[in-house]
Amino acid sequence: MDDEIQLGEMTQAQPETSIRPDEDAHFSTKTVGQIDSDDLAIFVDLDVQRDMEAHALSNTNVELGGVLLGRQFIDHTGKPFVVISDCLRATHFEATKGTFKFTHETWREITRQREGYRPDLEMVGWYHTHPDWGVFLSGMDLFICNNFFNRPLDVALVIDPCKQDRGWFHWTGDSPRAKRQTQGFILTTNRLRCAELEQYANFYNKEPVLNQDPRYTLPSTNSAPVVVMENRRTISEICIAGILVVQFIFLCFFSYTQWFGSKSNSDKQRTLTQTLDANPQLDANVELTPKEEAYREILTAIVTHETGYPQLVDQYTELQISRNQLQSSYQNQQLLIENLTNKNSAFQAALEQQQQAHAQKINEMLETHEKARAELKERFQQSSNLSDDSELSDSPVNQIPPGWYWAIFGGGGLAILATGLLLNQASRKKEVSKSIASPQLSEGSEKPADLNRSSHGPNTPNSPSDASQMFFVDHSQIPSGEKNERELQP
């Protein structure tokens, strides 16, 4: 904000010594509130205060503001005081309901306006409004005071136009510097406006005032207004009386026709409305009845005499016809709306019935589905639990006692084993008989017998080296000589 706004070179000048306005006989002063000894004496011109109050009331939706013009002085006792002689309203500012900000265009416009004032009139502070927020200095307000109005005697005014409250703020001499609100201020004006100043000060002090708000209407010091009546001629009075009598007769006649001829007029009006609905182009060209023509002539004469514009009667007639046409159209629209409403109600009832029937059917189907599902589930559970038991109980095997299973299996195994032994015995007998027949062919020679024994080595097919085959040999059928030889073999 400091980069955008340039106020130019400002020199810190010491306040001049001057007489206070309340000690000058040229001025009339009135204190608003109570001024403490530590408060800065602020003298505000009455017209300047009125302008700032009017500015504050011009718009209570956003904050408004401006700058204060005047001088800063020191009296003969060494106490400082400030004189507010004028104010400039800020334009091109940025403001909301709770904020106010000076812009570059604002300062440019204020600088341009100050060029028209005398050089010794300087900016001594600023003012702004707080609509319905109360009197205080916000953070943004203190920023403006610290950066633009930071001289020891610069002041600030806050006005709340909604609560009719206001307050002046000035710098304190403490460290760090701070703004403090004064308990009051002093209104000044010319001594010839003492009564006006008194009434305005009473309004600020919330004392009763005789007239209305003095910020807008100045108290009147003149005598009662005098109304000058011009001399009217007798002919004018007669014409005026005649016009009033004609109007009264016309009103009586019109009331009579409206009271007793309402039925006939309504029928004619209905016929006229139907004609206009059928032929929209017959706005003002519709033929009128003799009675309506008479009414129109009387009305034309009265209007022509009063205003001098007979065409107003034609316009009135056209408006009357248009009104009747619109009224008839409105009635037709009302009937159409009623019919559509009735049809809509019937459709709504039928739709509700269909929805209820549909919902009932859906519920029935759901119930049927649930029942079928429950039956299938029950059947599935029964079949899964009893299928194996039922099959085993129905088979012939399950009817055999458990003890017979071992008997059957054991007997079958023994039968198979005996059959194998018998078959093996038969085969061994056959082999033994063959082996006995072969040595009998060479009975007197040992060598062939040895050769024959050597031929039955362990690798020959007829060798009895197999333990199973040796176990099943029938020794009763082997000759004694061969038996001995076999016993000697390892």
Number of C-alpha atoms within 10 A of each C-alpha: 11 9 6 8 15 12 11 6 5 6 6 7 8 9 15 11 16 13 12 18 18 16 10 11 10 12 18 20 25 20 19 18 15 13 16 11 7 9 20 25 20 25 23 21 22 24 17 20 19 15 17 25 19 14 18 24 18 11 13 17 14 16 22 29 26 22 20 27 21 19 19 23 19 17 14 11 7 9 11 21 22 22 22 25 20 21 23 20 18 21 17 14 17 14 15 11 15 14 17 20 19 18 16 16 15 19 19 16 15 16 12 10 11 16 9 8 11 8 8 9 16 17 20 23 25 23 24 24 31 29 24 17 14 18 19 18 18 12 10 12 17 16 13 17 22 14 11 16 20 18 16 14 20 20 26 24 23 24 28 23 22 15 13 14 14 18 18 21 23 24 21 17 10 8 6 6 12 14 18 17 20 19 16 20 20 21 27 27 21 14 14 11 13 16 13 17 24 16 21 25 22 17 18 15 14 12 10 10 14 9 11 11 13 18 16 11 9 13 16 9 8 6 6 7 6 6 6 6 6 6 6 8 8 9 9 10 11 11 11 13 12 12 15 12 12 14 15 12 12 16 12 12 13 12 12 12 14 13 10 10 11 12 11 12 13 11 11 13 16 15 12 19 22 15 15 20 15 10 10 11 10 13 16 16 8 13 10 12 10 9 10 11 12 12 15 17 14 16 18 19 15 18 16 15 12 12 9 12 12 17 12 15 19 13 12 13 15 16 14 14 20 16 13 17 22 14 13 19 15 12 12 12 12 12 12 12 12 12 12 12 12 12 12 12 12 12 12 12 12 12 12 12 12 12 12 12 12 12 12 12 12 12 12 12 12 12 12 12 12 12 12 12 12 12 12 12 12 12 12 11 12 11 12 11 11 10 11 10 10 11 10 12 11 10 10 8 11 11 10 10 8 10 8 10 12 10 11 11 11 12 12 12 12 12 12 12 12 12 12 12 13 12 12 15 16 13 13 20 16 11 15 18 13 12 16 14 10 12 16 11 11 13 10 10 10 10 10 15 18 12 10 15 14 12 15 16 13 12 10 11 10 14 16 19 14 9 8 11 15 12 10 15 16 13 10 8 12 16 11 11 8 13 13 11 11 12 8 8 6 4
